[in-house]
Amino acid sequence: MTKFFVAAVVLFGVATAANAKTVNNTENNVSPDTEQVAEHDMNVYGANYTDGDKFDGLTRKVGFDRMIPPHALEVCYEKTTHIIFPAEIIYVDLGNENLVAGLADGAKNVLRVKSAFKRFKTETNLSVITDDGSYYVFNVKFAKEPLLLSIEMTDFLHDGEAVNRPNNAQEIYLERLDSESPMLVKLIMKSIHKQNKREIKHIGSKRFGVQFLLKSIYTNNGLLYFHTELKNTSNIAFDIDYVSFKIVDKKVIKRTAMQEQVLEPLRAQNYVTVVHGKTSERTVFALEKFTIPDDKQLVIEIAEKEGGRHQSFVVENEDIVRANVIDELSIQ
């Protein structure tokens, strides 16, 4: 037993010495098995740069292929810079106290930015996340007279290929969409709208020269997509007040608020506010996945603003469970 203990101590000492020798060597030299450094990293950091430099343990430097190049933004104290985004702003982060920013009154997608001081020297940054899951970043500096005071950011949809990814927008997963990518939801809705297939032919309503139809139902990754169409064959425009999705009891003598469950759409593609005479408009709504008990039904209603040509139809649970899987749809 004593010999075994002594042998163990000796082995531990040898291992410790070997480790100490390795540490001493790595302090002065680069290990021959160090990962090859990318050429653009070498150009920026110099010939002596290695991945993981100045980090402990197995650490790899984030390469420039992972970076989102920021936009240059100039601000001043006397004037306000406005940035218009293609979707509602849900997050804003300012690099430091040199900037002040806020949403423009009455607009959820317009950000106003200006300098908090008459002058500042240190460059700072600004980050924005929008409701469509896009991320934007800006490097901000002070300028006596900013060249651009009104900036419109385009809608950075891409096909998912690495060579076609936008430089300043990435897919942000939002809590209200569960595990689905907002960009993918948008692409799915656009594809459904573009293909314009009528796969349901028994659900709809028609009164006063106005027809409201349910054309199809799709499902994908915890979401349901309802494709609707409003046809106005009259000469009078149909001004849309609201579109509602409600689960109600099948047999109700007197409906009350307690007997209705309102479902809020998460997204809408081509949601218009008016359908002119002799025209039609189609809309795709995205909702959280749900099913309906046997004694209840889904009522989809569209109401005319300051009018009486309201339309509604009923969707049964058997129609919901027969929703087409979105994998069978060619997303374009």
C-alpha positions in Angstrom: 0.0 0.0 0.0 2.9 2.3 0.9 4.7 1.6 -2.4 1.5 2.3 -4.3 1.0 5.7 -2.6 4.7 6.7 -3.3 4.4 5.7 -6.9 1.2 7.8 -7.2 3.0 10.8 -5.8 5.9 10.4 -8.1 3.6 10.1 -11.1 1.7 13.2 -10.0 5.0 15.1 -9.6 6.1 14.1 -13.1 2.7 15.2 -14.6 2.9 18.5 -12.7 6.4 19.2 -14.0 5.4 18.4 -17.5 2.4 20.7 -17.3 4.6 23.5 -15.8 7.1 23.0 -18.7 4.3 23.3 -21.2 3.0 26.5 -19.6 6.5 28.0 -19.6 6.9 27.2 -23.3 3.5 28.7 -24.3 4.3 32.0 -22.5 7.1 32.6 -25.0 6.2 30.6 -28.1 3.2 29.8 -30.2 2.2 26.1 -30.1 2.9 24.4 -33.5 -0.7 23.0 -33.5 -2.3 26.5 -33.1 -5.2 26.9 -35.5 -4.3 28.7 -38.7 -5.2 32.4 -38.5 -7.4 33.8 -41.2 -5.7 36.2 -43.6 -8.0 39.1 -42.8 -7.2 38.7 -39.1 -3.5 38.7 -39.8 -3.9 41.9 -41.9 -5.6 43.7 -39.0 -3.8 42.4 -35.9 -0.4 41.7 -37.4 1.8 38.6 -38.0 2.1 37.7 -34.3 -1.6 37.5 -33.7 -3.1 34.1 -32.9 -6.7 32.9 -32.4 -7.4 33.0 -28.6 -4.6 35.5 -28.0 -4.9 37.1 -24.5 -7.6 34.6 -23.5 -7.2 31.7 -21.1 -8.1 28.2 -22.1 -9.4 26.9 -25.4 -10.7 30.2 -26.8 -11.2 31.0 -30.5 -11.3 34.6 -31.8 -14.5 35.6 -33.4 -13.7 36.1 -37.0 -14.8 39.0 -39.2 -17.1 36.7 -41.1 -19.3 36.7 -38.0 -19.4 40.4 -37.6 -22.3 42.6 -38.6 -20.7 45.7 -40.2 -22.3 48.8 -38.6 -23.7 51.8 -40.5 -22.1 55.2 -39.9 -24.4 57.7 -38.3 -23.8 61.4 -37.6 -25.7 63.4 -35.0 -25.6 66.9 -33.6 -27.1 68.9 -30.8 -29.1 71.5 -32.9 -30.8 69.0 -35.2 -32.6 65.7 -34.9 -31.8 62.6 -37.0 -34.7 60.4 -37.9 -34.3 56.7 -38.9 -37.3 54.9 -40.5 -37.3 51.1 -40.1 -39.5 48.7 -42.1 -41.1 47.3 -38.9 -42.1 48.4 -35.4 -39.1 49.1 -33.0 -39.1 46.9 -29.9 -35.6 47.5 -28.5 -33.1 50.3 -28.5 -29.7 50.4 -26.8 -27.5 53.6 -26.7 -23.7 53.1 -26.3 -23.4 55.9 -23.7 -24.9 59.1 -22.3 -23.8 61.2 -25.3 -26.9 60.1 -27.2 -30.6 60.6 -26.6 -33.2 58.7 -28.6 -36.9 58.0 -28.6 -39.8 56.9 -30.8 -41.4 59.6 -32.9 -44.8 60.6 -31.6 -47.5 58.5 -33.2 -45.0 56.3 -35.1 -43.7 53.0 -33.9 -41.1 52.5 -36.6 -39.4 55.9 -36.6 -36.5 56.5 -34.2 -35.3 60.1 -33.5 -31.7 60.4 -32.4 -29.6 63.5 -31.4 -26.6 64.5 -29.3 -27.2 65.1 -25.6 -24.4 67.6 -25.6 -23.2 70.5 -27.8 -20.2 68.4 -28.7 -18.7 65.0 -27.8 -15.4 63.5 -29.0 -15.7 59.7 -28.4 -17.4 57.6 -31.0 -20.3 55.5 -29.6 -22.9 53.1 -31.0 -26.6 52.4 -31.4 -28.4 49.1 -31.7 -32.0 48.5 -32.7 -34.2 45.4 -32.9 -37.5 45.5 -34.8 -40.7 43.4 -34.6 -39.9 41.5 -37.8 -36.8 40.0 -36.0 -34.2 42.2 -37.6 -31.1 43.6 -35.8 -29.5 46.9 -36.8 -26.3 48.5 -35.5 -24.8 51.9 -36.1 -21.5 53.6 -35.1 -22.3 57.1 -34.1 -20.1 60.2 -34.0 -20.7 64.0 -33.5 -20.9 66.3 -36.6 -21.5 70.0 -36.7 -23.7 69.5 -39.8 -24.7 65.8 -40.3 -24.9 64.9 -43.9 -28.0 62.8 -43.5 -30.9 63.8 -41.2 -33.6 61.4 -42.5 -32.6 57.8 -43.2 -34.8 54.9 -44.4 -33.7 51.4 -43.7 -34.7 48.9 -46.4 -36.4 45.6 -45.7 -33.5 43.1 -45.5 -35.1 39.9 -46.7 -32.7 37.3 -47.9 -32.7 33.7 -49.1 -30.7 32.3 -46.2 -27.5 31.8 -48.2 -24.3 33.0 -46.5 -23.3 35.0 -49.5 -26.6 36.8 -49.5 -27.0 37.6 -45.8 -27.6 41.3 -45.0 -24.7 43.0 -43.2 -26.8 44.8 -40.6 -29.8 42.5 -39.9 -29.9 39.1 -38.3 -32.9 36.8 -37.4 -34.0 37.6 -33.8 -36.3 35.0 -32.3 -39.2 36.8 -30.5 -41.0 35.3 -27.5 -44.5 35.9 -29.0 -43.6 33.7 -32.0 -42.3 30.9 -29.8 -39.5 29.0 -31.6 -40.3 30.4 -35.1 -38.1 32.8 -36.9 -39.9 36.1 -37.7 -38.1 36.2 -41.1 -39.4 32.7 -41.9 -42.9 33.6 -40.8 -42.8 36.6 -43.2 -41.5 34.4 -46.0 -44.2 31.8 -45.4 -47.0 34.4 -45.4 -45.7 36.0 -48.6 -45.5 32.6 -50.3 -49.1 31.8 -49.3 -50.3 35.1 -50.6 -48.3 34.8 -53.8 -49.5 31.3 -54.6 -53.1 32.2 -54.0 -54.5 28.7 -53.7 -58.2 28.1 -52.8 -58.1 24.8 -50.9 -61.3 25.5 -48.9 -64.5 26.0 -50.9 -67.2 25.7 -48.3 -66.4 28.5 -45.8 -67.5 32.1 -46.4 -70.3 34.6 -46.3 -71.9 37.0 -48.9 -74.2 39.9 -48.3 -74.8 43.4 -49.7 -72.4 42.8 -52.7 -69.6 41.9 -50.4 -68.1 38.3 -50.1 -65.7 37.2 -47.3 -63.9 33.9 -47.9 -61.5 31.5 -46.2 -59.3 30.2 -48.9 -56.9 28.0 -47.0 -55.4 27.1 -43.6 -51.7 26.1 -43.2 -49.7 25.0 -40.1 -46.0 25.1 -39.3 -44.0 25.0 -36.1 -46.7 26.0 -33.7 -48.4 28.5 -35.9 -51.6 28.5 -38.0 -51.9 30.6 -41.2 -55.4 31.7 -42.3 -55.7 32.9 -45.9 -58.8 35.1 -46.4 -60.2 37.2 -49.3 -62.7 40.1 -49.3 -64.5 40.7 -52.6 -66.3 43.9 -53.1 -68.7 43.7 -56.1 -70.5 46.8 -55.2 -69.6 50.4 -56.3 -69.1 51.6 -52.7 -65.8 51.2 -51.0 -65.6 48.8 -47.9 -63.7 50.5 -45.1 -62.4 47.9 -42.7 -62.8 48.6 -39.1 -61.4 45.4 -37.7 -61.0 41.6 -38.3 -61.6 39.4 -35.3 -61.0 35.8 -34.5 -63.2 34.5 -31.6 -63.9 31.1 -30.2 -67.6 31.0 -29.1 -70.1 28.5 -27.8 -72.1 26.8 -30.6 -75.4 27.2 -28.7 -75.6 30.5 -27.0 -78.9 32.1 -26.0 -77.3 35.4 -25.0 -73.7 35.9 -25.7 -71.5 37.6 -23.1 -67.9 38.4 -22.8 -67.3 35.3 -20.7 -68.5 33.1 -23.5 -66.0 34.4 -26.0 -62.3 33.8 -26.3 -60.6 36.4 -28.6 -57.5 35.3 -30.5 -55.1 38.0 -31.5 -53.2 37.5 -34.8 -49.4 37.6 -34.4 -48.8 38.8 -38.0 -50.7 39.9 -41.0 -49.6 39.9 -44.6 -51.3 42.6 -46.9 -53.7 43.8 -44.2 -55.5 46.7 -45.9 -57.9 49.3 -44.4 -60.1 49.7 -47.5 -61.4 47.5 -50.4 -62.6 49.7 -53.2 -65.6 49.0 -55.3 -65.2 46.2 -57.9 -62.0 45.0 -56.4 -60.8 42.3 -54.0 -58.0 42.0 -51.4 -56.4 39.0 -49.8 -54.8 38.8 -46.4 -52.8 36.1 -44.6 -53.1 36.0 -40.8 -50.7 34.1 -38.5 -52.0 32.9 -35.1 -50.7 30.6 -32.4 -51.7 27.0 -32.9 -55.0 26.0 -31.3 -57.8 23.5 -31.5 -61.5 23.9 -30.7 -63.6 21.8 -28.2 -66.7 20.0 -29.7 -69.1 22.5 -28.1 -67.3 25.6 -29.6 -66.5 27.1 -32.9 -64.2 29.7 -34.4 -65.9 32.8 -35.8 -63.9 35.1 -38.1 -65.6 38.5 -38.6 -64.8 41.5 -40.6 -66.5 44.7 -39.7 -67.2 47.8 -41.9 -66.2 51.1 -40.4 -69.3 53.3 -40.0 -71.3 50.8 -42.1 -73.5 47.7 -41.8 -72.1 45.3 -44.3 -70.3 43.2 -41.6 -69.3 39.7 -42.7 -68.6 36.6 -40.7 -68.2 32.8 -41.1 -67.7 29.8 -38.9 -64.7 27.5 -38.8 -65.1 24.0 -37.2 -62.4 22.1 -35.4 -62.3 19.5 -38.2 -61.3 22.3 -40.6 -58.5 23.3 -38.2 -57.1 19.8 -37.8 -57.0 19.4 -41.6 -54.7 22.3 -42.1 -52.0 21.7 -44.7 -48.5 21.3 -43.4 -46.3 24.2 -44.7 -43.5 21.8 -45.7 -45.7 20.8 -48.7 -45.7 24.5 -49.8 -42.9 25.7 -52.0 -41.7 28.8 -50.1 -40.5 31.4 -52.6 
